[in-house]
């Protein structure tokens, strides 16, 4: 029974520390449970136990390199990735788009992406596609961003940003992020 008491005490300690970290800041709603848990266990927090900061940095580096590779403004690549997934390699949309750049499987395949869930391949494919759209729309960033969201044919059909509220909001968000 002594072991059971220790387990219950440990759970209580973890709950208290987790509750304190949530109460101290509204930004702790999802990413800091590993920190609270590690603190409750008396462990040092390493980049592998709390991956968000390191992953964002790695993701930004991958975006920068892919942007340079395909002649895309790195700020635009970052803005699109942020609007698409908030830089999350694990993001999956209800429509089936996957990863940082939210590639549809068929688009990824057409771009030579073999593993859509690999952040490096996903970013490379997404930035390559963004570069193709910029070329297709003669460098018109607004049309390229709209095409990234709604497809190039929709942009051609409407001669610009299609009258879809989702696409209009998306373009505004990307351009706002780009101009920050």
C-alpha positions as CSV (number, residue, x, y, z in Angstrom):
1,X,0.0,0.0,0.0
2,X,3.0,2.3,0.6
3,X,3.8,2.2,-3.2
4,X,0.2,3.3,-4.0
5,X,0.4,6.2,-1.6
6,X,3.7,7.4,-3.3
7,X,2.0,7.1,-6.8
8,X,-1.0,9.2,-5.6
9,X,1.3,11.8,-4.1
10,X,3.4,12.0,-7.3
11,X,0.2,12.5,-9.4
12,X,-0.9,15.2,-7.0
13,X,2.5,17.0,-7.3
14,X,2.3,16.8,-11.1
15,X,-1.2,18.1,-11.2
16,X,-0.3,21.0,-8.9
17,X,2.7,22.0,-11.0
18,X,0.8,21.7,-14.2
19,X,-2.1,23.8,-12.8
20,X,0.3,26.5,-11.6
21,X,2.0,26.7,-15.1
22,X,-1.4,27.0,-16.8
23,X,-2.6,29.7,-14.4
24,X,0.5,31.8,-14.7
25,X,0.3,32.3,-18.5
26,X,-2.4,31.9,-21.1
27,X,0.2,30.8,-23.6
28,X,0.8,27.6,-21.8
29,X,-2.3,25.8,-23.0
30,X,-0.7,23.2,-25.1
31,X,3.1,23.2,-25.6
32,X,4.1,23.4,-21.9
33,X,2.7,20.2,-20.5
34,X,6.1,18.4,-21.2
35,X,7.8,21.2,-19.3
36,X,5.4,20.9,-16.3
37,X,5.8,17.1,-16.4
38,X,9.6,17.3,-16.6
39,X,9.6,19.8,-13.8
40,X,7.4,17.6,-11.6
41,X,9.7,14.7,-12.3
42,X,12.8,16.9,-11.4
43,X,14.3,16.4,-14.9
44,X,16.2,18.9,-17.0
45,X,14.3,20.1,-20.0
46,X,16.2,19.5,-23.2
47,X,15.4,20.4,-26.8
48,X,14.3,16.8,-27.4
49,X,11.7,16.9,-24.6
50,X,10.2,20.2,-25.6
51,X,10.5,20.2,-29.4
52,X,8.5,23.3,-30.4
53,X,11.2,25.9,-30.2
54,X,13.9,23.8,-31.9
55,X,11.5,22.6,-34.5
56,X,10.4,26.1,-35.4
57,X,14.0,27.1,-35.8
58,X,14.7,24.0,-38.0
59,X,11.6,24.6,-40.0
60,X,12.6,28.2,-40.6
61,X,16.0,27.1,-41.8
62,X,14.5,24.6,-44.2
63,X,12.1,27.2,-45.5
64,X,15.0,29.6,-46.1
65,X,17.1,27.0,-47.9
66,X,14.2,25.9,-50.1
67,X,13.3,29.5,-50.9
68,X,16.8,30.2,-52.0
69,X,16.9,27.0,-54.0
70,X,13.7,27.9,-55.9
71,X,14.2,31.7,-56.1
72,X,11.3,32.5,-53.8
73,X,11.4,35.3,-51.3
74,X,12.1,33.6,-47.9
75,X,9.6,35.9,-46.2
76,X,6.9,34.8,-48.6
77,X,7.7,31.1,-48.0
78,X,7.6,31.7,-44.3
79,X,4.3,33.6,-44.5
80,X,2.7,30.8,-46.5
81,X,4.0,28.1,-44.2
82,X,2.8,30.1,-41.2
83,X,-0.7,30.6,-42.7
84,X,-0.9,27.0,-43.8
85,X,0.2,25.1,-40.6
86,X,1.7,27.6,-38.2
87,X,5.0,25.8,-39.1
88,X,3.7,22.4,-37.8
89,X,5.1,19.4,-39.5
90,X,2.3,17.3,-38.0
91,X,-0.6,19.4,-39.4
92,X,-3.3,17.5,-41.4
93,X,-6.3,19.3,-42.7
94,X,-9.8,18.0,-43.0
95,X,-9.3,18.0,-46.8
96,X,-6.2,15.8,-46.4
97,X,-3.5,18.4,-46.9
98,X,-0.4,17.4,-44.9
99,X,2.6,19.0,-43.2
100,X,4.2,22.4,-42.9
101,X,3.2,23.5,-46.4
102,X,-0.2,21.6,-46.3
103,X,0.4,19.7,-49.5
104,X,-2.3,17.6,-51.0
105,X,-1.0,14.1,-51.7
106,X,-1.6,14.4,-55.4
107,X,0.3,17.8,-55.6
108,X,3.1,16.4,-53.5
109,X,3.4,13.4,-55.8
110,X,3.5,15.6,-58.9
111,X,6.3,17.6,-57.3
112,X,8.4,14.5,-56.6
113,X,7.8,14.5,-52.8
114,X,8.1,10.8,-51.8
115,X,7.4,11.3,-48.1
116,X,4.8,14.0,-47.6
117,X,5.3,13.8,-43.8
118,X,9.0,14.5,-43.9
119,X,9.3,18.2,-43.1
120,X,12.3,18.7,-45.4
121,X,10.5,17.1,-48.4
122,X,7.2,18.8,-47.6
123,X,8.8,22.2,-47.4
124,X,10.9,21.6,-50.5
125,X,7.8,20.5,-52.5
126,X,5.7,23.4,-51.1
127,X,8.2,26.1,-51.9
128,X,8.9,24.6,-55.3
129,X,5.1,24.8,-56.0
130,X,5.0,28.3,-54.7
131,X,7.9,29.2,-57.1
132,X,6.0,27.6,-60.0
133,X,2.9,29.6,-59.2
134,X,5.0,32.8,-59.0
135,X,6.4,32.1,-62.5
136,X,3.0,31.1,-63.8
137,X,1.5,34.4,-62.6
138,X,4.4,36.6,-63.8
139,X,5.6,37.3,-60.2
140,X,2.2,38.5,-59.0
141,X,2.4,37.5,-55.4
142,X,-1.3,38.0,-54.7
143,X,-2.3,35.7,-57.6
144,X,0.3,33.1,-56.7
145,X,-0.8,33.0,-53.1
146,X,-4.4,32.7,-54.1
147,X,-3.5,29.9,-56.5
148,X,-1.6,28.1,-53.7
149,X,-4.9,28.1,-51.8
150,X,-7.6,27.7,-54.5
151,X,-5.6,26.3,-57.3
152,X,-4.3,28.0,-60.4
153,X,-7.3,27.3,-62.6
154,X,-9.6,29.2,-60.2
155,X,-7.3,32.2,-60.3
156,X,-7.3,32.1,-64.1
157,X,-11.0,31.7,-64.2
158,X,-11.6,34.8,-62.1
159,X,-8.7,36.8,-63.4
160,X,-7.4,37.2,-59.8
161,X,-8.3,36.2,-56.3
162,X,-11.4,34.0,-56.6
163,X,-14.5,35.2,-54.7
164,X,-14.2,32.5,-52.2
165,X,-14.2,33.8,-48.6
166,X,-11.6,31.2,-47.5
167,X,-9.2,32.2,-50.3
168,X,-9.8,35.9,-49.7
169,X,-9.1,35.5,-46.0
170,X,-6.1,33.3,-46.8
171,X,-4.5,35.8,-49.2
172,X,-5.1,38.7,-46.7
173,X,-3.5,36.6,-43.9
174,X,-0.4,35.6,-46.0
175,X,0.2,39.2,-47.2
176,X,-0.2,40.5,-43.7
177,X,2.3,38.0,-42.4
178,X,4.6,38.8,-45.3
179,X,4.5,42.6,-44.5
180,X,5.2,42.2,-40.8
